Structure formats: structure tokens, C-alpha cells
């Protein structure tokens, strides 16, 4: 069994976990950090929560029964004359266009747009924040389902062996030879990719490396004396797999979790960069990377996305090293 103290003895892994966790938690609250809607409005004796509900501008003394634009000076003055507004720290969402830029888009960082804007006038900080949330959640969901699928398929191969293992390995060898990137590009000509479609396609391929590890672990464990004793005592295959073999197989896959997450984020970013990922207009790290390539005269975009991606990916790699040392009972060294 692994010891949690071994992980925290690895200083790089501990610092990386703190950095990654902080970034992820901040991204989860993107709507409360960067938004073109206020958090709270008091107008007269009424209370409003624009983050959760749509309100017409006529409710605030405006002229039209359309959804209020709270960044409109006319509406904001009406509200402040009869109450007050509590804004998010950044008054831009990922798709909000700033029409009052001091210079043509892409504009450099200012107090209004702390990381500048892209060539459409959208706030880079807000797009990075929302893009991180989508990318990390995508990676987490893909990682979880990949592990479940890998343990199921690899475990059945390793436990039963024989023809099941033989035919299973041949199918995996054929399946692993299919080019996932080309498949997604071809499918994008027929259907519009979205979050769940990309997740499903990548799930079809991401489980295979882990399944091989689980298979090998089950092949090793299935001949142990306590497994044979369980069979003699009449225990069902399901009980033996679930109670005696699964803990060993799952433990061996933990070291892969951060690296599957890294691969998921990189793949989604690459697809978005090539234009075959999330729908146009989505908050996407790959789209920001494409903006950096297309606007070399705006170095703040490239610096921002490079710093963001390198911080996330390096942190996950160091976390993976820490998890490996935590599980490996032979790892006695302490990483400074």
C-alpha cells in the first residue's frame, strides 16, 4: 500500500499540486471572476442576480424589453441612480468584445484588459480562465472513463487469459494502429465537433496503454495462492476480481492518471489549434494558441498561452512523478 507522506516528501510534486489545484479551483469559478454580468444588483427595493437570471433593461428604467446590457453606460447609470452594482473582478466574459479599446485589436495589456485582447477585441485573461476550465474538466472526465474502461478490458483479459486474451490483444493491436487525429478530421467534415463528441472519440483510444498495464498485473496476480484458494472455496469470478484482484490493478494505474490528463489537454489544445476541436467561439486554449501564431505583432498573446500551458503541463508531470514515488515501495530516495 502506498504512503501519502512519500508524495509530500517530493517537494516538486507538492508545489506542483498546490499550483495546479489553485489554477483549477480558480477556473471553476470563472463565472464569478470574469463576466460581463454583475454578481448582484440592488435597484430600488428589489434585488437582482444577473449571473443566474436574465432581466430586461425596462426593469431598470430602460426603454426596451430586451436582455439588459449592464456594461451600457445608460443602463448602469440608471441602476446606480437608484441602487448599486457589484461587479466581478473582470468585467469581461470569454466572448465579450471590448468596443472601447485604446488601440486597434489586438490591443496590449491595460488596466481594463490586464493581459490584452485578441484580434477580435476579446479579453485574453477571461478566455484563458474559461479555456482552462474546459480543458481540465475535459481531461478529468476522459481520464476517469479511460481508467474504468482500461481496468474492465485489461482485467478480463488478464483474469481469463487463453483465447479471450489472445483475441483481445490482436484487436487492441489493430485498433491502436488507427490514427485518431485523422479520424477526428474526417468526422469533422460530416458532423460539427463538440465537447461530448470529442470526448467519446478520444475515449475510444485513450484506454489502451493503461489496459496493457492492468492486463499484465492481473496475469501476475491470478496464480497467487490466495486467488487459487478463493476459487477452491467457491468464490465467484466477479467476487475474486472485485475484492482480490481489482485493488492491485487499480493501484498500478494511479501513476498513469496525471499523464493521461496531460495527453488529454494537449490533444484537445492541438485539435482546437488546427480548427477541428470545439465549436468556433468556444473558450479554448488551442484557439488562443492559434491567435498567437496569427498575430506575431501581439507578443502578449503568445507569452500568456505559453506560460499557461507550460505551467499546467509541467505541474502535472511533476505530480505524476510524486504519485509514482508514493506507490513504488522501492523508491526510497527523496526528491529535493
VOVOSE-828141 format. One record per residue (C-alpha): z, y, x; chain. Coordinates in steps of 0.2 Angstrom, whole numbers, always signed. Layout:
N
      up   north    east   chain
       Z       Y       X       A
...
//
This chain:
336
      up   north    east   chain
      +0      +0      +0       A
      -4     +17      +6       A
      +9     +30     +11       A
      +7     +48      +4       A
     +16     +55     +20       A
      +1     +49     +31       A
     -10     +61     +21       A
      +1     +76     +24       A
      +3     +72     +42       A
     -15     +76     +44       A
     -15     +95     +45       A
     -33     +97     +42       A
     -33     +87     +27       A
     -18     +96     +20       A
     -25    +113     +22       A
     -42    +107     +15       A
     -34    +100      +0       A
     -25    +117      -3       A
     -41    +127      -1       A
     -51    +115     -12       A
     -38    +114     -25       A
     -36    +133     -26       A
     -55    +136     -27       A
     -57    +123     -41       A
     -42    +130     -51       A
     -49    +147     -50       A
     -66    +141     -55       A
     -59    +133     -71       A
     -53    +150     -76       A
     -69    +158     -73       A
     -70    +165     -91       A
     -53    +174     -88       A
     -58    +181     -71       A
     -76    +186     -73       A
     -83    +190     -91       A
     -92    +204    -100       A
     -80    +202    -114       A
     -62    +209    -114       A
     -47    +197    -114       A
     -38    +207    -128       A
     -41    +222    -139       A
     -29    +232    -150       A
     -39    +243    -162       A
     -28    +252    -174       A
     -16    +239    -181       A
     -27    +224    -178       A
     -28    +213    -163       A
     -44    +205    -156       A
     -48    +191    -144       A
     -66    +193    -139       A
     -66    +179    -127       A
     -64    +167    -141       A
     -72    +175    -156       A
     -87    +186    -160       A
     -84    +203    -168       A
     -96    +216    -175       A
     -97    +233    -167       A
     -94    +240    -185       A
     -77    +233    -184       A
     -73    +246    -170       A
     -82    +260    -179       A
     -99    +257    -173       A
    -115    +259    -183       A
    -122    +241    -184       A
    -117    +224    -190       A
    -121    +216    -173       A
    -110    +207    -160       A
    -101    +221    -150       A
    -106    +226    -133       A
     -90    +230    -125       A
     -97    +237    -110       A
    -106    +250    -120       A
     -98    +267    -117       A
    -100    +272    -135       A
     -90    +256    -141       A
     -77    +256    -128       A
     -73    +275    -131       A
     -71    +271    -150       A
     -59    +257    -146       A
     -49    +267    -133       A
     -48    +281    -145       A
     -38    +270    -157       A
     -31    +257    -146       A
     -33    +249    -129       A
     -44    +236    -120       A
     -38    +223    -107       A
     -52    +218     -97       A
     -55    +203     -85       A
     -53    +207     -66       A
     -73    +207     -65       A
     -82    +214     -80       A
     -97    +203     -77       A
    -101    +185     -83       A
    -114    +174     -74       A
    -128    +180     -84       A
    -123    +199     -86       A
    -136    +211     -80       A
    -130    +227     -72       A
    -142    +241     -78       A
    -132    +255     -69       A
    -135    +249     -51       A
    -134    +262     -37       A
    -149    +255     -29       A
    -163    +243     -34       A
    -159    +225     -36       A
    -154    +215     -26       A
    -140    +228     -23       A
    -127    +227      -9       A
    -109    +224     -12       A
    -100    +239     -21       A
     -83    +241     -29       A
     -91    +236     -45       A
    -100    +221     -38       A
     -89    +215     -24       A
    -102    +203     -17       A
    -118    +212     -23       A
    -131    +207     -35       A
    -146    +196     -36       A
    -164    +201     -39       A
    -161    +202     -57       A
    -145    +213     -56       A
    -133    +199     -60       A
    -116    +199     -51       A
    -115    +186     -37       A
     -97    +184     -37       A
     -97    +179     -56       A
    -112    +167     -53       A
    -103    +159     -38       A
     -87    +156     -48       A
     -96    +149     -63       A
    -108    +139     -52       A
     -93    +131     -43       A
     -85    +126     -59       A
    -101    +117     -65       A
    -104    +109     -48       A
     -87    +102     -45       A
     -85     +96     -63       A
    -102     +88     -62       A
     -96     +79     -45       A
     -79     +74     -53       A
     -87     +66     -68       A
    -101     +57     -58       A
     -88     +51     -46       A
     -77     +44     -59       A
     -90     +35     -68       A
     -98     +29     -52       A
     -82     +21     -47       A
     -80     +12     -64       A
     -97      +6     -63       A
     -96      +0     -45       A
     -80      -9     -47       A
     -87     -18     -63       A
    -103     -24     -55       A
     -96     -27     -37       A
     -81     -35     -44       A
     -91     -48     -55       A
    -102     -52     -40       A
     -88     -54     -28       A
     -77     -65     -40       A
     -90     -77     -47       A
    -102     -77     -32       A
    -115     -90     -32       A
    -131     -86     -42       A
    -123     -71     -50       A
    -120     -63     -33       A
    -137     -69     -26       A
    -147     -62     -40       A
    -136     -46     -41       A
    -139     -42     -23       A
    -158     -44     -25       A
    -158     -32     -40       A
    -147     -20     -30       A
    -159     -20     -15       A
    -174     -17     -27       A
    -165      -3     -37       A
    -159      +6     -21       A
    -176      +7     -15       A
    -181     +19     -29       A
    -182     +37     -24       A
    -170     +46     -35       A
    -177     +64     -31       A
    -195     +59     -36       A
    -189     +51     -52       A
    -180     +67     -57       A
    -195     +77     -53       A
    -207     +66     -63       A
    -195     +66     -78       A
    -194     +85     -77       A
    -212     +85     -82       A
    -208     +76     -99       A
    -191     +82    -103       A
    -180     +98     -99       A
    -166     +93     -87       A
    -148     +97     -92       A
    -131     +93     -87       A
    -129     +76     -95       A
    -146     +70     -92       A
    -145     +74     -73       A
    -128     +65     -73       A
    -135     +50     -82       A
    -149     +49     -70       A
    -139     +51     -54       A
    -126     +38     -61       A
    -139     +25     -61       A
    -140     +26     -42       A
    -123     +33     -35       A
    -113     +17     -38       A
    -122      +6     -27       A
    -114     +10     -10       A
     -97      +8     -17       A
    -101      -8     -26       A
    -106     -17     -10       A
     -88     -12      -3       A
     -80     -19     -19       A
     -90     -35     -19       A
     -85     -38      -1       A
     -67     -35      -5       A
     -67     -47     -20       A
     -76     -61      -9       A
     -62     -59      +3       A
     -48     -60      -9       A
     -54     -73     -21       A
     -50     -88      -9       A
     -32     -82      -6       A
     -19     -94     -11       A
     -11     -84     -25       A
     -28     -82     -33       A
     -31    -101     -32       A
     -13    -103     -39       A
     -16     -92     -54       A
     -32    -102     -58       A
     -22    -118     -57       A
      -9    -111     -69       A
     -22    -107     -82       A
     -24     -88     -80       A
     -40     -82     -87       A
     -53     -74     -76       A
     -50     -57     -84       A
     -32     -58     -80       A
     -35     -63     -62       A
     -47     -49     -59       A
     -37     -36     -68       A
     -20     -40     -61       A
     -23     -48     -44       A
     -40     -43     -38       A
     -43     -25     -45       A
     -29     -16     -36       A
     -37     -22     -19       A
     -54     -17     -24       A
     -49      +0     -31       A
     -39      +4     -16       A
     -54      +1      -4       A
     -64     +13     -14       A
     -52     +28     -13       A
     -59     +33      +4       A
     -76     +35      -4       A
     -71     +47     -18       A
     -72     +63      -8       A
     -89     +58      +0       A
     -96     +53     -17       A
     -91     +71     -23       A
     -99     +79      -8       A
    -115     +69     -11       A
    -115     +74     -30       A
    -113     +93     -26       A
    -126     +93     -13       A
    -138     +83     -24       A
    -136     +95     -39       A
    -137    +110     -27       A
    -153    +103     -20       A
    -161    +100     -37       A
    -157    +117     -43       A
    -164    +125     -27       A
    -180    +115     -30       A
    -181    +120     -48       A
    -178    +103     -55       A
    -160    +104     -59       A
    -150    +114     -73       A
    -160    +124     -86       A
    -166    +141     -80       A
    -152    +155     -81       A
    -138    +142     -79       A
    -124    +147     -66       A
    -130    +137     -52       A
    -126    +136     -33       A
    -144    +130     -30       A
    -151    +145     -39       A
    -141    +157     -28       A
    -147    +147     -13       A
    -165    +150     -19       A
    -161    +168     -21       A
    -155    +169      -3       A
    -171    +161      +3       A
    -182    +173      -8       A
    -173    +189      -3       A
    -170    +189     +15       A
    -168    +208     +14       A
    -152    +204      +5       A
    -141    +195     +18       A
    -125    +196      +7       A
    -133    +183      -4       A
    -136    +171     +10       A
    -119    +174     +18       A
    -110    +171      +1       A
    -118    +155      -3       A
    -117    +148     +15       A
     -99    +152     +16       A
     -95    +144      -2       A
    -105    +128      +1       A
     -98    +125     +19       A
     -80    +128     +13       A
     -81    +116      -1       A
     -91    +103      +8       A
     -81    +103     +24       A
     -64    +103     +14       A
     -70     +88      +5       A
     -75     +79     +21       A
     -58     +83     +29       A
     -49     +77     +13       A
     -59     +61     +14       A
     -53     +58     +32       A
     -35     +61     +26       A
     -37     +48     +12       A
     -44     +36     +25       A
     -29     +38     +36       A
     -17     +36     +21       A
     -25     +20     +16       A
     -28     +12     +33       A
     -12      +4     +39       A
     -19      +3     +56       A
     -21     +22     +58       A
      -5     +27     +67       A
     -12     +42     +75       A
      -8     +60     +69       A
     -22     +72     +67       A
     -16     +90     +73       A
//
